[in-house]
Amino acid sequence: ASSANDTVRQTPNIVTQKYQTYPSNYVYALYTQGSSQRVYYNYSTDGGENWQTPGIWSISGDNVSYLPNMTLGWDQTIDRPVACCNVPGTGYDTLVVAMMESNFTTWYLRAAVNDHDKTTSMPAKITYGTVSPINGRIVIYREFASNNIWFDRWNHMNQVEETPDDLPFSNGFNVFRSSAGFNICFSTALDQNIRIEIFDVLGRNVVTIADQIFSAGEHTAEWNMTGKSGEKVVSGTYFISITTQTEKATKAIQLF
């Protein structure tokens, strides 16, 4: 065992490469340090015998952050770490995630989930897989201001929410990224009026996609990332809201 210094560390995460044997295996550490409420990162290139100079994790930056989670993912050729941590915000937290570059020392492909709950009872978990249809980073976390547990998957840059266990409608609704924008897929067990709206982070209506009677069955609505006047919206977080006569569901999406 070895340590760079004797500073108090909390919520440590340590992983090591599996395809390399000691002392040629890289070992990675992600943790919060002291009372600074910052996530720190360090690594060893010789099985943990010697460590580099620790520093603030580049993905979360010099921001208050906590609850890091790190695991090894397999990209069909090598195993390398993927990690996430919680960055507090106003109203809700941001869950930032990233994976290790093929040089085994640089973090890249940063992405963010903005609909994350501040909780110590359900820290987010992350992994990485290349088995279809998952094919990318996977994060499981608690939805903001609710008891829903969400399962997210995305390929490197853009992410959409998956169906939690207790969404309304007969089969919930899903959002998928398309070349033109976002496809909103939902189903209803009966003929009813359904309103589909897009809101920004301030709660303002960006556009109403539909407000009409939908027959029982499966349907798809498309948002081409434009506002009421047909103008392209700016990058940021938006919320897709589906409202029926008795129920309402909302999902967050991120535009880059």
C-alpha positions in Angstrom: 0.0 0.0 0.0 1.1 3.5 -0.7 -0.2 7.1 -0.3 0.8 10.4 -1.7 0.1 12.2 1.6 -1.9 11.8 4.7 -4.8 14.1 3.9 -8.2 12.7 4.8 -9.9 11.2 1.8 -13.6 10.3 1.5 -15.7 8.1 -0.8 -12.7 6.5 -2.5 -13.0 4.6 -5.8 -10.0 2.5 -6.9 -9.9 0.4 -10.1 -7.1 -1.4 -11.9 -6.7 -2.7 -15.4 -7.5 -6.4 -15.7 -5.8 -7.3 -18.9 -2.3 -6.2 -17.5 -0.6 -8.1 -14.7 1.3 -6.5 -11.8 3.5 -4.4 -11.9 2.5 -3.3 -15.4 -1.1 -2.5 -14.6 -2.5 1.0 -14.2 -4.4 1.8 -11.0 -6.8 4.7 -10.8 -8.2 6.6 -7.8 -11.1 9.0 -7.6 -12.1 10.5 -4.3 -13.1 13.7 -2.4 -10.4 15.2 -0.3 -10.7 16.8 3.1 -13.4 19.4 3.6 -12.9 21.1 0.2 -15.8 19.1 -1.4 -13.8 18.7 -4.6 -13.3 15.4 -6.5 -9.6 14.5 -6.9 -8.0 12.1 -9.3 -4.7 10.2 -9.2 -3.2 7.2 -10.9 -0.3 4.7 -10.8 1.5 3.1 -13.7 3.1 0.3 -11.7 0.3 -1.5 -9.9 0.0 1.0 -7.1 3.6 1.1 -6.0 4.1 4.8 -7.0 1.5 7.5 -7.6 1.4 10.7 -9.6 0.8 14.1 -8.0 -3.0 14.2 -7.2 -5.1 16.9 -8.6 -8.7 18.1 -9.0 -10.5 15.8 -11.5 -10.6 17.7 -14.8 -14.1 16.7 -15.6 -15.7 18.3 -12.6 -13.2 21.1 -12.4 -12.7 23.4 -9.4 -16.3 23.2 -8.4 -18.0 21.8 -5.3 -18.5 18.1 -6.2 -19.0 14.9 -4.4 -20.2 11.2 -4.6 -17.7 10.1 -7.3 -18.2 6.6 -8.9 -15.7 4.9 -11.1 -15.7 1.5 -12.8 -13.9 -0.3 -15.6 -15.5 -0.6 -19.0 -14.6 -2.8 -21.9 -14.5 -1.4 -25.5 -13.9 -4.8 -27.1 -10.1 -4.4 -27.1 -9.1 -2.9 -23.7 -10.6 -2.1 -20.4 -10.5 1.6 -19.2 -12.3 3.6 -16.5 -15.5 5.5 -16.8 -16.5 7.8 -14.0 -19.1 10.3 -12.7 -19.7 12.7 -9.9 -22.3 15.1 -8.6 -21.9 18.9 -9.0 -24.4 20.9 -7.0 -26.4 23.6 -8.8 -29.3 26.0 -8.2 -32.5 24.0 -8.1 -31.0 20.8 -9.2 -27.6 19.1 -9.5 -25.5 18.2 -12.6 -24.3 14.7 -12.9 -21.0 14.8 -15.0 -19.6 11.7 -16.6 -16.6 10.9 -18.7 -14.3 8.0 -19.8 -10.6 7.4 -20.1 -8.8 8.1 -23.3 -6.8 5.3 -24.9 -3.6 6.8 -23.6 -4.9 5.7 -20.1 -4.1 9.0 -18.5 -6.5 11.6 -20.0 -10.2 11.9 -19.4 -12.5 12.9 -22.3 -16.0 12.7 -23.8 -17.5 14.8 -20.9 -21.3 14.8 -20.8 -23.9 15.9 -18.2 -27.2 14.9 -16.9 -28.9 17.9 -15.4 -32.0 16.2 -13.9 -30.2 14.6 -10.9 -31.2 14.5 -7.3 -29.1 15.6 -4.4 -29.0 12.5 -2.2 -26.4 10.5 -0.2 -28.7 7.5 -0.1 -28.6 6.9 -3.9 -25.3 7.9 -5.4 -25.1 7.5 -9.2 -23.5 4.4 -10.7 -21.8 4.2 -14.1 -20.4 1.6 -16.4 -19.5 1.2 -20.1 -20.4 -1.5 -22.7 -20.3 -2.1 -26.4 -23.0 -4.8 -26.7 -25.9 -3.7 -28.9 -28.2 -1.9 -28.3 -26.4 -0.4 -25.3 -23.2 0.6 -27.1 -21.9 3.4 -24.8 -21.7 4.7 -21.3 -24.5 3.8 -19.0 -25.5 5.7 -15.8 -28.1 4.8 -13.2 -29.2 7.6 -10.9 -32.1 9.0 -8.9 -34.4 11.5 -10.7 -34.5 15.0 -9.4 -37.2 15.7 -6.8 -38.7 12.2 -7.0 -38.2 8.6 -6.1 -37.8 7.4 -9.7 -34.6 5.5 -10.7 -33.5 6.4 -14.2 -31.3 4.4 -16.6 -29.5 6.5 -19.2 -27.4 5.4 -22.2 -25.7 7.5 -24.9 -22.9 7.4 -27.3 -20.2 9.8 -26.2 -21.9 13.2 -26.7 -25.7 13.4 -26.6 -27.9 11.7 -24.0 -31.6 11.1 -23.5 -33.6 9.8 -20.6 -34.9 6.2 -20.6 -38.2 5.0 -19.3 -38.3 4.8 -15.4 -40.5 2.3 -13.7 -43.5 4.5 -13.0 -44.1 6.7 -16.0 -47.7 7.3 -17.0 -49.4 6.1 -20.2 -49.7 2.5 -21.1 -46.0 2.0 -21.9 -44.4 5.3 -20.8 -42.7 7.5 -23.3 -39.2 7.5 -24.8 -37.1 10.1 -26.4 -34.6 9.3 -29.2 -32.1 11.5 -30.9 -32.4 11.7 -34.7 -30.6 13.5 -37.4 -33.3 16.2 -37.5 -33.9 16.5 -33.8 -35.7 14.3 -31.2 -38.3 11.6 -31.8 -40.8 11.4 -28.9 -42.4 7.9 -28.8 -45.4 7.2 -26.7 -48.5 5.1 -26.5 -52.0 5.5 -25.1 -54.4 2.8 -24.0 -57.5 4.9 -25.1 -58.4 7.8 -27.4 -57.6 11.0 -25.6 -56.3 14.5 -25.9 -52.5 14.7 -25.4 -50.4 17.8 -25.3 -46.7 17.7 -26.0 -44.6 20.7 -25.0 -41.0 21.8 -24.8 -39.9 24.0 -21.9 -36.6 25.7 -21.1 -34.8 25.7 -17.7 -36.8 28.8 -16.7 -40.1 27.0 -17.2 -41.0 29.0 -20.4 -42.8 27.2 -23.2 -40.5 27.0 -26.2 -43.0 25.3 -28.5 -46.1 23.2 -28.3 -45.6 20.2 -30.6 -49.1 18.7 -30.3 -52.4 19.4 -28.5 -54.9 17.1 -30.1 -56.8 13.8 -29.8 -54.6 10.7 -30.3 -56.2 7.3 -30.9 -55.3 4.3 -28.8 -52.0 2.8 -29.9 -48.4 3.9 -30.5 -47.4 7.3 -31.8 -44.3 9.3 -32.6 -43.9 13.1 -32.5 -40.8 15.0 -33.7 -39.2 18.1 -32.3 -36.7 19.6 -34.8 -35.1 21.8 -32.2 -36.9 25.0 -33.2 -39.1 27.4 -31.3 -42.6 28.9 -31.9 -41.4 31.0 -34.8 -39.3 28.3 -36.5 -36.0 29.6 -35.1 -33.3 27.2 -34.0 -33.0 27.0 -30.2 -29.7 27.6 -28.4 -27.7 24.8 -26.7 -28.7 23.9 -23.2 -31.2 21.9 -21.1 -34.8 21.5 -22.2 -37.7 19.6 -20.9 -40.2 17.5 -22.9 -43.6 17.4 -21.2 -46.5 15.1 -22.2 -49.9 15.9 -20.5 -53.1 13.8 -20.7 -56.4 14.4 -19.1 -55.2 12.8 -15.9 -51.5 12.4 -16.0 -48.3 14.3 -16.8 -44.7 13.2 -17.4 -41.5 15.2 -18.1 -38.1 14.3 -19.3 -34.9 16.4 -19.6 -32.7 16.5 -22.8 -29.4 18.2 -23.5 -28.5 20.1 -26.7 -24.9 20.6 -27.5 
